[in-house]
Amino acid sequence: MGGLDAVTIGEALALFIAEAPGPLAEVPRFTRAPAGAELNVAVGLSRLGLRTGYISALGRDNLGDALLAFMHSERIDCAQVIRDPAHPTGLMFKTRQDDGADPVTEYFRRGSAASQLAPSAELLSYAAAARHLHLSGVAPAVSGSLRELVFALAAQARRIGQSVSFDPNLRPSLWPSATVMVETLNALAVQADLVMPGIAEGHVLTGHTEPRAIADFYLARGVKQVVVKLGAEGAHVADACGHTHVPGVHVARVVDTVGAGDGFAVGVVSGLLEGLPLVEAAQRGNAIGARVVQFPGDCDGLPNREQLRESNCAGAIADSGTA
């Protein structure tokens, strides 16, 4: 499919969410849902009307069938979602937290279909046709070959002038060491135009604890725009014009924080693609992130255009008419 607005790459997972609070070992029933940081972003961008492609691989199994059907239902372009008969679809389990605390997750993704992805002319050509490339720190942690593909996509983007956003999305358990994680993800970050670390992620990656210092770390290394996510406090945005704090959006009750960062990325990336200034794009990111934490699934709270308008957030909808 030509003329994509954005493309992203990652591992789609079958997520099993506990139906009742408690340790995973004691939960008798689970509800299945789609998951994956980059898939969440693809869903969010597509719901806002942006033509979005997704590079991934699924096993030729029932979980893969369900995930592919979900992607099609969300109008994501799946031309490069590969079906692998020799390797399974990845899956994960998540506790239910009714008190707003971070859930406990357990992954089963070693040797998955997505971990077999590697650079190819076909995948590079597909990604090059999009206006924008969105990357996260999850995909390069899954396997060495997938890491090579992610870096090849980033290098191609710089070469052809394609804009790139990067969300670190740290998964320490997938890396051999913290040192390797930090070195690899910072090497990827400096190839992006936009970097969006959380405040805790920024501390791990840069050694700094203040949002301004985290932003300056990446600006000094050639990144054009940095947005540091501050949770309920909003976001700190920085570019060549300076630093600005963007207040958060109040939420009466937090159900599940997983996926909020992906929702924030959807807001910022979609806003910038529609021509919003960085501050207004971050306002949209705050609005979507706040909505996502009120739903149990990773992407249940990602809004369509009408739902985003109902958020009544300044900058939530661009005047560009993109649909």
C-alpha positions in Angstrom: 0.0 0.0 0.0 1.5 3.3 -1.1 1.1 6.7 0.5 1.3 5.7 4.2 1.4 8.5 6.7 3.3 6.4 9.2 4.8 3.0 9.7 6.1 1.2 12.8 7.7 -2.1 13.6 7.4 -4.4 16.6 6.1 -7.6 18.1 2.3 -8.1 18.4 1.5 -10.1 21.4 -1.6 -12.0 22.6 -2.3 -10.4 26.0 -4.2 -12.3 28.7 -5.6 -10.0 31.4 -6.6 -11.4 34.7 -10.3 -11.0 35.3 -9.8 -10.5 39.1 -7.1 -9.0 41.2 -4.4 -11.2 42.7 -1.2 -13.0 41.8 -1.1 -14.5 38.3 -0.6 -18.0 39.8 -4.0 -17.7 41.6 -6.1 -16.2 38.9 -8.5 -18.7 37.3 -9.7 -16.8 34.3 -8.3 -14.3 31.8 -9.6 -12.1 29.0 -7.6 -12.0 25.8 -6.6 -8.8 24.1 -4.0 -7.5 21.6 -0.8 -6.0 22.9 2.6 -4.6 21.9 3.9 -1.1 22.3 4.3 -0.4 18.6 1.0 -2.1 17.8 -0.7 0.2 20.3 0.7 3.2 18.4 -0.3 1.8 15.0 -3.9 1.3 16.4 -4.0 4.8 17.8 -2.8 6.5 14.7 -5.1 4.5 12.5 -8.1 5.4 14.7 -7.3 9.1 14.2 -7.5 8.5 10.4 -3.8 8.4 9.6 -2.8 5.7 7.1 -0.6 3.4 9.2 1.5 0.4 8.3 2.9 -2.2 10.6 5.9 -4.4 10.2 5.7 -7.6 12.3 5.5 -11.4 12.2 3.0 -13.8 13.6 2.9 -17.6 13.9 0.6 -19.6 11.8 -1.5 -20.3 14.9 -4.8 -19.3 16.4 -3.4 -16.4 18.4 -1.8 -15.1 15.2 -5.1 -15.4 13.3 -6.8 -13.4 16.1 -4.2 -10.6 16.1 -4.2 -10.3 12.3 -8.0 -10.1 12.3 -7.8 -7.3 14.9 -5.3 -5.4 12.9 -7.5 -5.6 9.8 -10.5 -4.4 11.9 -8.4 -1.4 12.9 -7.6 -0.6 9.3 -3.9 -1.0 9.8 -2.0 -1.9 6.6 -0.7 -5.4 7.2 1.1 -6.0 3.9 4.3 -6.7 5.8 2.9 -8.7 8.7 4.6 -12.0 8.0 3.1 -15.4 8.9 5.8 -17.8 10.1 4.8 -21.5 10.1 7.9 -22.5 12.2 7.7 -20.0 15.1 4.8 -19.1 17.5 3.0 -15.9 18.2 4.3 -14.2 21.3 2.1 -13.9 24.4 2.0 -12.2 27.8 -0.1 -12.3 31.0 -1.0 -9.3 33.1 -2.5 -8.9 36.6 -5.6 -6.8 37.2 -5.1 -3.8 39.4 -8.2 -2.0 40.6 -6.2 0.4 42.7 -4.3 2.1 39.9 -1.0 0.4 40.8 1.3 -0.8 38.0 0.3 -4.4 37.0 2.6 -7.4 37.1 3.3 -8.8 33.6 4.9 -12.0 32.4 6.1 -12.6 28.9 6.5 -15.6 26.7 8.2 -14.4 23.6 11.5 -16.2 23.3 11.8 -17.8 19.8 8.7 -16.0 18.6 7.9 -15.3 15.0 8.7 -11.6 15.4 12.1 -12.4 16.9 13.0 -13.9 13.5 12.5 -10.7 11.6 15.7 -9.4 9.9 16.7 -6.7 7.3 15.4 -7.3 3.8 15.0 -5.2 0.7 11.2 -5.7 0.8 10.8 -4.5 4.4 13.0 -1.5 3.8 11.2 -0.5 0.6 7.8 -0.8 2.4 8.9 1.5 5.2 10.5 4.0 2.9 7.1 4.7 1.3 5.7 6.3 4.5 6.0 9.9 5.6 7.0 9.0 9.1 8.8 6.1 10.9 7.9 5.4 14.6 10.3 3.3 16.6 10.4 2.1 20.2 13.0 0.5 22.4 11.0 -2.8 22.6 11.6 -4.1 19.1 15.5 -3.9 19.3 15.4 -5.8 22.6 13.5 -8.8 21.2 16.4 -10.3 19.1 19.6 -9.4 17.4 18.2 -9.8 13.9 15.2 -7.6 14.7 17.6 -5.0 16.2 19.5 -5.0 13.0 16.3 -4.3 11.1 15.3 -1.4 13.4 18.7 0.2 12.9 18.6 -0.3 9.2 15.2 1.4 9.1 16.5 4.3 11.1 19.5 4.7 8.9 17.4 4.6 5.8 15.1 7.2 7.2 18.0 9.6 7.8 19.3 9.0 4.3 15.9 9.7 2.5 14.8 12.5 4.8 11.9 10.6 6.5 10.9 11.9 9.9 11.5 9.5 12.9 10.1 9.4 16.4 11.5 7.2 19.1 9.9 6.1 22.4 12.5 4.3 24.6 9.9 2.1 26.2 12.5 0.3 28.4 12.2 -3.4 28.9 15.3 -4.2 31.1 14.4 -7.9 31.4 14.9 -8.4 27.6 18.4 -7.0 27.6 21.7 -8.8 28.6 22.7 -5.9 30.8 21.6 -2.3 31.6 24.8 -1.1 29.9 24.0 -2.7 26.6 20.4 -1.4 26.8 21.5 2.2 27.5 24.2 2.2 24.8 22.0 0.6 22.2 18.9 2.8 22.8 20.9 6.0 22.9 22.5 5.1 19.6 19.1 4.7 18.2 17.7 7.8 19.8 20.2 10.1 18.2 19.0 9.0 14.8 15.5 10.3 15.6 14.0 13.7 15.1 11.7 13.3 18.1 12.6 11.4 21.4 9.9 10.8 24.1 11.4 9.3 27.3 9.5 9.0 30.5 11.2 10.8 33.4 12.4 7.5 35.0 13.6 6.2 31.5 15.4 9.5 31.0 17.3 9.0 34.3 18.4 5.5 33.2 19.4 6.6 29.7 21.1 9.9 30.5 22.0 9.8 34.2 19.9 13.0 34.8 16.9 13.4 37.0 15.6 16.8 35.9 13.4 17.0 32.7 15.4 20.0 31.3 18.7 18.1 31.7 17.3 15.0 30.1 16.0 17.0 27.1 19.3 18.9 26.8 21.2 15.6 26.7 19.4 14.6 23.5 19.3 18.1 22.0 23.0 18.4 22.3 23.4 15.1 20.3 21.3 16.4 17.3 17.8 15.4 18.2 15.4 18.2 17.1 12.6 17.7 19.5 12.4 16.1 23.0 9.3 15.4 25.0 9.9 14.1 28.6 6.8 12.4 29.9 6.0 13.3 33.5 2.9 11.1 34.2 0.1 13.0 35.9 2.2 16.2 35.9 2.1 16.3 32.1 5.2 16.7 29.9 8.3 18.8 29.4 8.9 19.7 25.8 12.1 21.1 24.3 13.4 22.1 20.9 15.6 24.8 19.4 13.1 27.4 20.6 13.4 26.5 24.2 11.8 24.5 27.1 8.1 24.4 28.1 6.1 22.6 30.7 2.8 21.2 29.4 0.4 20.5 32.3 -1.3 17.1 32.6 -5.0 16.2 32.3 -6.8 15.3 35.5 -8.1 11.7 35.8 -10.6 10.9 38.5 -9.8 7.2 38.6 -6.9 5.3 37.1 -7.7 1.7 36.0 -4.5 0.6 34.3 -1.3 2.6 33.4 0.0 0.1 30.8 -0.3 1.7 27.3 -0.5 5.3 28.6 2.9 6.1 27.1 1.9 4.6 23.8 -1.2 6.7 23.8 0.9 9.8 24.6 3.1 8.9 21.6 0.0 8.6 19.4 -1.0 12.1 20.4 2.4 13.7 19.8 3.2 11.9 16.6 -0.3 12.5 15.1 -0.2 16.1 16.1 3.1 16.8 14.5 2.1 14.9 11.3 -0.9 17.2 11.1 1.2 20.3 11.5 0.6 21.2 15.2 3.3 23.0 17.1 5.2 20.7 19.5 3.4 22.2 22.6 0.0 21.5 21.2 1.0 18.0 20.0 2.1 17.3 23.6 -1.3 18.6 24.9 -2.9 16.0 22.6 -0.5 13.4 24.0 -1.5 14.3 27.5 -5.2 14.0 26.6 -4.9 10.6 25.0 -2.6 9.2 27.7 -5.1 10.4 30.4 -7.9 8.6 28.5 -5.9 5.3 28.1 -5.3 4.9 31.9 -9.1 4.8 32.4 -9.4 1.5 30.5 -8.1 -2.1 31.3 -6.7 -3.1 27.9 -3.5 -1.7 26.4 -5.3 0.0 23.5 -8.9 0.0 24.7 -8.8 3.8 25.5 -7.2 5.0 22.3 -9.7 7.4 20.8 -11.2 8.0 17.4 -11.6 11.5 16.1 -15.0 12.1 17.8 -13.7 10.8 21.1 -10.7 13.0 20.9 -12.8 16.1 20.3 -14.9 15.2 23.3 -11.7 15.4 25.4 -12.0 19.2 25.0 -8.2 19.5 25.2 -6.6 22.5 23.5 -4.7 21.3 20.5 -6.5 18.0 20.5 -7.6 18.3 16.9 -5.7 20.1 14.2 -7.4 22.4 11.8 -5.8 20.6 8.9 -8.9 18.5 8.2 -6.9 15.3 8.3 -9.4 12.4 8.9 
